[in-house]
Amino acid sequence: MGDGSCKCLNVNSEMSIDEELDPVESEDDLFEHFNFVVDKGQQLLRIDKYLQLKISNSSRSKIQLGIDTGSVKVNGGVIKANYRVKPLDSISVSFSQPPRDKDLYAEDIPISIIYEDEDVLLVDKAAGMVVHPAHGNWSGTLVNALLFHCQQLPGKQEIRPGLVHRIDKDTSGILVVAKSEFALTYLAKQFFDHTIQRTYYAVCWGVPKITNGTLRGKITRNPKDRKVMAIFPEDYEEGKLAISHYEVVESFGFCSLLKFQLETGRTHQIRAHALSMGHPLISDSSYGGDKIRYMSHMANFKSFVENMFQTCPRQALHAYSLGFEHPKSREWIYFERKFPSDMEDLLTKLRNVTNG
């Protein structure tokens, strides 16, 4: 599969950030330093309830843990969980980790640049790299690396400068970045209109009985687990419509290589759609792909599966190609990026065991 190429076509393309988000992170905001002076008119209220109202994205259990460990003080002294705050109380929260610095900093982090001009930059993102700062990942992200490389990116005051779409932390592959305000708007319009051409490859459990088709449904947070997404019927009152076109490229009996063409780009779209048809991605722990889902008659099958997980320890998903209309030249440019070594090694093992 090719490493990089350009082709031409014409497409005429309101502003929207494509919603292929990084995985939802845990609530880490409580691990900061806070200081509050209680208002004069404040009614008596338990300290844990008061702090839950004052600290965004906090949980009552974490607050109570902080109180129990002496990390929360009132007027300079430790208190108990049933303490009721009074007007003009001085409250400090000092956890073991330092306060988070929310400013963006350029970091000299190596990145693989596929193509770059004065308007756009295309990156082959490695699996394991978070695209932009978020809870639990305020440094070491692709954005930090881009700021070092480019110095100036549109929307630098935001946590997503230059980004018009994102891919999950443990998904590898192509990402386009805008280097000017005009390019940012122009590309975002194409994502909004679904005229961007994107191809992903995934190794999934099992083999779909229908070898090619379209997956449609409303996608939203799973009511039972807010860290993952779930697919519901199109008439479901919540969520956004997600459309993925798929094709079985290779069958290995107990798993298969699938090609996905995205019409929309929602949070965890491919991963949730694959699970919805009963074929989660290999090694995708969030969606049940990290355990045996389909059986095989091969000898030592369990050991082989464990070796598969070790070979590709993240969800086996790669953003293989990306095509769009260039903001300045108006030419259709198209790029492909070959599979990284972990997915290539996984496919080699599967082909060997199938053909052997």
C-alpha positions as CSV (number, residue, x, y, z in Angstrom):
1,M,0.0,0.0,0.0
2,G,1.4,3.3,-1.1
3,D,3.3,5.8,1.0
4,G,2.3,9.1,-0.4
5,S,0.8,10.5,-3.6
6,C,-1.2,13.4,-5.1
7,K,-4.1,13.3,-7.5
8,C,-6.5,15.9,-8.9
9,L,-10.2,16.5,-9.0
10,N,-12.5,19.5,-8.3
11,V,-14.9,19.8,-5.3
12,N,-16.6,23.0,-4.3
13,S,-16.8,23.2,-0.7
14,E,-20.7,26.3,8.6
15,M,-17.5,26.0,10.4
16,S,-17.3,22.8,12.4
17,I,-14.6,20.9,14.1
18,D,-14.9,17.3,13.0
19,E,-15.8,15.3,16.1
20,E,-13.5,12.3,15.9
21,L,-12.4,12.9,19.5
22,D,-9.6,11.4,21.6
23,P,-10.8,9.0,24.2
24,V,-12.7,10.6,27.1
25,E,-10.2,11.1,29.9
26,S,-10.8,10.7,33.6
27,E,-11.7,13.6,35.8
28,D,-8.3,14.9,37.0
29,D,-9.3,18.5,37.8
30,L,-9.3,17.9,41.5
31,F,-5.6,17.3,41.5
32,E,-4.9,21.0,41.5
33,H,-4.5,23.7,44.1
34,F,-7.6,25.8,44.9
35,N,-8.3,28.6,47.4
36,F,-11.7,29.9,48.3
37,V,-13.1,32.5,50.6
38,V,-16.7,31.6,51.4
39,D,-19.2,34.4,50.6
40,K,-20.8,36.4,53.4
41,G,-24.3,35.2,52.6
42,Q,-23.4,31.5,52.3
43,Q,-25.7,29.2,54.2
44,L,-24.3,26.3,56.2
45,L,-23.3,23.6,53.8
46,R,-21.2,20.4,54.1
47,I,-17.7,21.0,52.9
48,D,-17.8,18.1,50.3
49,K,-21.0,19.5,48.7
50,Y,-19.6,23.0,48.7
51,L,-16.4,22.0,47.0
52,Q,-18.2,19.9,44.5
53,L,-20.1,23.0,43.4
54,K,-16.9,25.1,43.3
55,I,-14.5,22.7,41.5
56,S,-15.5,21.8,38.0
57,N,-15.4,18.1,36.9
58,S,-14.9,17.0,40.5
59,S,-16.5,14.0,42.1
60,R,-17.7,13.8,45.7
61,S,-15.7,10.6,46.4
62,K,-12.4,12.4,45.4
63,I,-13.2,15.4,47.5
64,Q,-14.0,13.1,50.5
65,L,-10.7,11.3,49.9
66,G,-8.9,14.6,50.0
67,I,-10.6,15.6,53.2
68,D,-9.7,12.3,54.8
69,T,-6.0,12.7,53.8
70,G,-5.8,16.2,55.2
71,S,-5.5,17.8,51.7
72,V,-8.4,20.1,52.4
73,K,-8.0,22.7,55.1
74,V,-10.3,25.4,56.5
75,N,-8.8,28.5,58.1
76,G,-5.5,26.6,58.1
77,G,-6.6,23.5,59.9
78,V,-7.7,20.0,58.9
79,I,-11.4,19.3,59.1
80,K,-13.8,16.3,58.9
81,A,-16.1,15.4,56.1
82,N,-19.2,16.6,58.0
83,Y,-17.8,20.1,58.5
84,R,-20.2,22.8,57.4
85,V,-18.7,25.8,55.7
86,K,-19.5,29.2,57.3
87,P,-19.4,32.7,55.8
88,L,-15.8,34.0,55.3
89,D,-14.2,30.6,55.9
90,S,-10.9,30.3,54.1
91,I,-10.6,27.0,52.3
92,S,-7.5,25.6,50.6
93,V,-7.2,22.4,48.5
94,S,-3.6,21.3,48.1
95,F,-3.2,17.8,46.5
96,S,0.1,16.0,46.0
97,Q,0.4,16.9,42.3
98,P,1.2,20.5,41.4
99,P,-1.4,22.9,39.8
100,R,-1.9,22.2,36.1
101,D,-0.6,24.9,33.8
102,K,-3.3,25.2,31.1
103,D,-1.1,27.3,28.8
104,L,0.1,25.7,25.6
105,Y,3.8,25.2,25.2
106,A,5.9,24.2,22.2
107,E,7.7,20.9,22.8
108,D,10.5,19.4,20.7
109,I,8.7,16.1,20.0
110,P,9.5,14.1,16.8
111,I,6.6,13.8,14.4
112,S,6.3,12.3,10.9
113,I,5.4,14.9,8.4
114,I,3.9,13.6,5.1
115,Y,3.4,16.9,3.3
116,E,3.7,20.6,4.2
117,D,3.2,23.9,2.4
118,E,2.3,27.4,3.7
119,D,-1.4,26.5,4.1
120,V,-1.6,22.8,5.3
121,L,0.5,20.2,7.0
122,L,-0.2,16.4,7.0
123,V,1.1,14.2,9.8
124,D,1.3,10.5,10.2
125,K,0.3,10.3,13.8
126,A,1.8,7.4,15.8
127,A,-0.4,5.3,18.0
128,G,-0.2,6.4,21.6
129,M,0.1,10.1,20.9
130,V,-2.8,12.3,22.1
131,V,-3.8,14.8,19.5
132,H,-4.4,17.8,21.7
133,P,-4.2,18.7,25.4
134,A,-7.1,17.4,27.6
135,H,-7.6,16.0,31.1
136,G,-4.6,13.9,32.0
137,N,-2.6,14.9,29.0
138,W,-1.6,18.6,29.2
139,S,1.8,18.0,27.5
140,G,3.4,15.6,25.1
141,T,0.6,15.9,22.6
142,L,0.7,16.4,18.8
143,V,-0.4,20.0,19.3
144,N,2.7,20.7,21.5
145,A,4.9,19.2,18.8
146,L,3.2,21.2,16.1
147,L,3.7,24.5,18.0
148,F,7.4,23.7,18.1
149,H,7.5,23.0,14.4
150,C,5.3,25.8,13.1
151,Q,5.5,28.5,15.9
152,Q,2.3,30.0,14.6
153,L,-1.0,28.1,14.2
154,P,-4.5,29.6,13.8
155,G,-6.5,29.6,17.0
156,K,-3.4,29.4,19.2
157,Q,-5.4,30.8,22.1
158,E,-7.4,27.6,22.0
159,I,-6.3,24.1,23.0
160,R,-6.8,22.8,19.4
161,P,-4.8,25.3,17.3
162,G,-4.8,24.3,13.6
163,L,-7.0,21.3,14.1
164,V,-10.1,20.6,12.0
165,H,-10.3,16.9,13.0
166,R,-8.9,14.5,15.5
167,I,-8.2,10.8,15.8
168,D,-8.1,8.7,18.9
169,K,-4.9,8.4,21.0
170,D,-4.3,4.8,20.0
171,T,-5.4,5.1,16.4
172,S,-2.5,5.6,14.0
173,G,-2.5,7.5,10.6
174,I,-3.1,10.6,8.7
175,L,-4.2,13.9,10.1
176,V,-4.4,17.3,8.3
177,V,-3.6,20.5,10.1
178,A,-4.4,24.1,9.0
179,K,-1.6,26.6,9.1
180,S,-3.7,29.7,8.5
181,E,-7.1,31.0,9.5
182,F,-8.3,30.8,5.9
183,A,-7.2,27.2,5.6
184,L,-8.8,26.3,8.9
185,T,-12.1,27.7,7.8
186,Y,-11.9,26.2,4.3
187,L,-11.0,22.7,5.5
188,A,-13.6,22.8,8.3
189,K,-16.3,23.6,5.7
190,Q,-15.3,20.4,3.8
191,F,-15.5,18.3,6.9
192,F,-18.9,19.9,7.7
193,D,-20.1,19.1,4.2
194,H,-18.7,15.5,4.3
195,T,-16.7,16.1,1.1
196,I,-13.4,15.0,2.8
197,Q,-12.5,11.5,1.6
198,R,-11.2,9.3,4.5
199,T,-10.3,5.6,4.5
200,Y,-9.5,3.6,7.6
201,Y,-8.4,0.0,8.0
202,A,-9.3,-2.1,11.0
203,V,-8.7,-5.7,12.1
204,C,-11.9,-6.9,13.7
205,W,-13.1,-10.0,15.5
206,G,-15.1,-12.3,13.3
207,V,-16.2,-11.8,9.7
208,P,-19.3,-9.8,8.9
209,K,-21.9,-12.0,7.0
210,I,-22.6,-9.1,4.7
211,T,-19.2,-8.4,3.1
212,N,-19.9,-4.7,2.3
213,G,-22.5,-2.3,3.5
214,T,-23.3,0.9,5.3
215,L,-23.7,1.3,9.1
216,R,-26.0,4.1,10.2
217,G,-27.4,5.2,13.6
218,K,-27.4,7.9,16.3
219,I,-24.2,7.9,18.3
220,T,-24.0,9.2,21.8
221,R,-22.4,8.5,25.2
222,N,-23.3,5.0,26.5
223,P,-25.7,5.6,29.4
224,K,-24.0,2.8,31.3
225,D,-20.5,4.0,30.7
226,R,-19.9,7.6,29.8
227,K,-16.4,7.0,28.6
228,V,-17.5,5.1,25.6
229,M,-20.0,5.6,22.8
230,A,-23.0,3.6,21.7
231,I,-25.1,3.3,18.5
232,F,-28.8,3.7,18.6
233,P,-31.6,3.8,16.0
234,E,-31.8,6.9,13.8
235,D,-35.1,8.0,15.6
236,Y,-33.3,8.0,19.0
237,E,-33.9,11.4,20.6
238,E,-30.2,11.9,21.6
239,G,-26.9,11.8,19.7
240,K,-25.8,12.6,16.2
241,L,-26.1,10.6,13.0
242,A,-23.1,8.5,12.3
243,I,-22.5,6.9,8.8
244,S,-19.7,4.4,8.0
245,H,-19.3,2.4,4.8
246,Y,-17.4,-0.8,5.3
247,E,-15.9,-3.6,3.1
248,V,-14.3,-7.0,4.1
249,V,-10.9,-6.9,2.6
250,E,-9.5,-10.2,4.0
251,S,-11.0,-13.0,6.0
252,F,-9.0,-15.0,8.6
253,G,-11.9,-17.0,9.9
254,F,-12.1,-15.8,13.5
255,C,-11.2,-12.2,12.5
256,S,-11.0,-10.0,9.4
257,L,-9.4,-6.9,7.8
258,L,-12.1,-4.3,7.1
259,K,-11.9,-1.1,5.2
260,F,-14.0,1.8,6.4
261,Q,-15.0,4.9,4.5
262,L,-16.3,7.6,6.8
263,E,-19.2,9.8,5.7
264,T,-19.4,11.5,9.1
265,G,-16.6,11.7,11.8
266,R,-18.1,11.2,15.2
267,T,-16.4,10.3,18.5
268,H,-15.2,6.7,18.4
269,Q,-17.4,6.2,15.3
270,I,-15.6,3.2,13.7
271,R,-15.0,1.5,17.1
272,A,-18.7,1.9,18.1
273,H,-20.0,0.8,14.7
274,A,-17.8,-2.2,14.7
275,L,-19.1,-3.3,18.1
276,S,-22.7,-2.6,17.0
277,M,-22.5,-5.2,14.3
278,G,-20.8,-7.7,16.7
279,H,-17.2,-7.3,15.4
280,P,-15.2,-5.1,17.8
281,L,-11.7,-4.1,16.9
282,I,-8.8,-6.4,18.0
283,S,-7.2,-5.2,21.2
284,D,-9.8,-2.5,21.7
285,S,-10.2,-2.7,25.5
286,S,-12.9,0.0,25.7
287,Y,-15.2,-1.8,23.3
288,G,-14.6,-5.5,24.3
289,G,-12.0,-6.4,21.7
290,D,-9.3,-7.3,24.3
291,K,-10.8,-10.8,24.8
292,I,-11.7,-13.7,22.6
293,R,-14.9,-13.0,20.7
294,Y,-14.8,-15.7,18.1
295,M,-13.3,-19.2,18.4
296,S,-11.1,-21.2,16.1
297,H,-10.2,-24.9,15.8
298,M,-6.5,-24.1,15.6
299,A,-4.2,-25.7,18.2
300,N,-3.1,-23.4,21.0
301,F,-5.6,-20.8,19.9
302,K,-5.6,-19.0,23.3
303,S,-1.9,-18.6,23.1
304,F,-2.1,-17.3,19.6
305,V,-4.7,-14.7,20.6
306,E,-2.5,-13.6,23.5
307,N,0.4,-13.2,21.1
308,M,-1.9,-11.1,18.8
309,F,-2.6,-8.8,21.7
310,Q,1.1,-8.4,22.4
311,T,1.9,-7.8,18.8
312,C,-0.7,-5.0,18.5
313,P,-1.5,-3.9,22.1
314,R,-3.8,-1.0,21.0
315,Q,-7.0,-1.0,18.9
316,A,-6.1,-2.2,15.4
317,L,-7.2,0.9,13.6
318,H,-5.3,3.0,11.1
319,A,-6.3,6.2,9.2
320,Y,-4.9,5.1,5.9
321,S,-5.8,7.8,3.4
322,L,-7.1,11.4,3.3
323,G,-8.2,13.5,0.3
324,F,-9.5,17.0,0.2
325,E,-9.6,20.2,-1.9
326,H,-6.5,22.4,-1.2
327,P,-7.5,25.7,0.3
328,K,-5.4,27.8,-2.1
329,S,-4.8,25.8,-5.3
330,R,-8.3,24.3,-5.2
331,E,-6.8,21.0,-6.5
332,W,-7.9,17.7,-5.0
333,I,-4.9,16.3,-3.1
334,Y,-4.8,12.8,-1.8
335,F,-2.4,11.0,0.5
336,E,-2.0,7.4,1.8
337,R,0.1,6.1,4.6
338,K,1.1,2.4,5.0
339,F,0.3,0.4,8.1
340,P,2.6,0.9,11.1
341,S,4.7,-2.1,12.1
342,D,2.3,-3.4,14.8
343,M,-0.6,-3.7,12.5
344,E,1.5,-5.0,9.7
345,D,3.0,-7.7,12.0
346,L,-0.4,-8.6,13.2
347,L,-1.7,-9.1,9.6
348,T,1.4,-11.2,8.8
349,K,0.7,-13.5,11.7
350,L,-2.9,-13.9,10.7
351,R,-2.0,-14.6,7.0
352,N,0.6,-17.1,8.1
353,V,-1.7,-19.0,10.3
354,T,-4.6,-18.9,7.8
355,N,-2.5,-20.0,4.8
356,G,-0.3,-22.4,6.7
